[in-house]
Amino acid sequence: MSGACSCAPEAAGPARCFIHDRLGLNFPKLPPPVMVRDRAWLTRTAALASLAMALFLAGLKGWAAWRTGSTAMLGSLADTALDLVASLATLLGVWVAAMPADEDHRFGHGKAEALAAMFQVILIVLSAGVIAFRAVTRWVEGGRTEAAEQGIAVSVVAILATLALLAWQRHVIRRTGSIAIRTDQVHYQSDLLLNLAVIAALVFDQYLGLARADPLSGLGIALWLLWGAWRASGAAIDNLMDREWPEEKRLRFIERAARHPELSKLHDLRTRTSGDRDFVQFHVDLPPAMTVAEAHDIIERVEDDLCRAFPGMELLIHIDPEGHVDAPGNKLVEADEFAKLESKP
């Protein structure tokens, strides 16, 4: 016997949560505090802001790269051009992720954000490769930069505009936890360093006579982008591979379930996150003499409580009669999470 609870609000209409069991009964539950449409609006505005910023900066830096001939500025322009493509991918990803579940995608479209994030990671790596190649070429061939004042002015404007975008992205990430927006933020965080590196390269090259400063700055930018790609890929891969919740969050879930003395031997706990939604399932033991109606009432109370504590979660609870063993010798399935909790110091 299993009970299922969806605590995620629907994209249209009031949020609802239902219990489904063998009796075929539906029980409305309380809506979670954040609506899906609110999250969709936040992520889409962040993606549109990123797109607009990329267009503005691409035009600005294109003119500056032509005027200065700086490798660092050219590298910054290449990164911004890829930012534009990445912003389009982000917009598509968050748009698709906000779509409600359908017949072909019964778990929703949340993984679209992780796919968009991985596409951005690929673009970051390509950008780093282009910048590194250009820097090495400039190192070998030599050459000096020009129009330092104009290049520095453009970089200062770009820094101020990027800071404004990052502030909005931080707000959206704090409210939604969006993987796509978090990865997009890596681009613009690197832009801050890119623009600072451009300013330093122009100053060192034209005012201090250090001709190698420009290609060295380009190489430094390329290495920073690769490091950013490595960091950004982690969350996206975890989401795509259905990695378990962090230990601290799993522990909080088990502690919450342990508040219900009717339950015993919580086992085969499985957790994952897809986009903005969490999915949890576990087995729990109840007395074999208990009626279906009694067991249903207990599970309904448990699901109500867990859904309030973890909004945006889809929960599936399977009931076993006490003493039943699903997979003998399989500790991953049969380990009692309540017993683990009691053994902790």
C-alpha positions, 0 to 999 in steps of 0.5 A: 500500500502506498500514499502519494502527495504532491505539494507543488503548486500548479501553474494555473489555478490554486495550488492543491495537494492530493493523497492517492491510495488504493481506495481512490480517495482524494484529499485536498491539502494546504498550498505551499507558500510559493506559487510556480507562476511567481517562480516562473516570473522571477526566473524569466525576468532574470533571463530577459535581463541577462539577454538585454545586458549581453546585447548592450555589452556586446555592442559596447565591447565590440566598438572598444575592441576595434578602437583599442586592439586589446587582446584582453578587450577582445577576450571580454568581447568573445565572452560577452558574445557567448554570454548572449547565446548562453542567455538565450539558452537560459531563457529557453531553459527557465521557460520550459522548466516552468511548464506544468507536467503533461502526458509525456513529462509526468514529473514536469520539465524541471530538468530543462534548467539543468540542460540549459546550465550544461549548455552554458558550461560548454560555452564557457569552456569554448570561450576560454579556449578562444581567449587563450588561443588569442592571448598566446598568438598575441604573445608570440606576434607581439603588438601594442594596444591603443586608445586606453582611455576609451577602453577603460571607460567602456570597461567601467560602464560594463562593470557598473551594468554587470553589478546591477544585473548580478544584484537582481540575479542574486535576488532571483536565486535566493527566491527560486534556487534556479540552476540555470540562473545560478550558472548564468551568474557565473558568466557575469561574475567572470565579466567583472574580472574580465573588465578589471583585467582589461583595465589593468592590461591597458594601464600596464601596456600603455602607461607602464610600458609592459607589453606582455601584460595584455596577453597575460591578462587574456590567459588569466581570464581563460583560466578563470573561465575554466574554473568557473565552468568546473564549479558551475557544472557540479549542480547541473550534473547533480540535478541531471543524475538525480543525486540525493539531497545533501545530508543535512537536508535528508537528516532534517526530513528524517527528524521530521518524520520521526515526530510521528510515533505511529511510524517505525522503520523508515527505510529505502529513503530516496530523494532527488531534485528536478528544477524547483521541485523535490521528489521523495519516497520511502517505505515505513512499517505499520502493524499488520493487523491495522485496517486500510482506513486506519493506515490511510489516516496515519499516512495522511497526517504524516504527509500533511506534516511533511508537505508543510515542512518541505513545500514544493515536494512530491512525496510517495510513502509505501507501507509495509507490514511490520517484520516484512523484508523487501530486499534481504541483505541489501543495506541500502534498501533495508537500513532503518533511518530512524535507528540511524537517527537514534545512534547519532551522538 
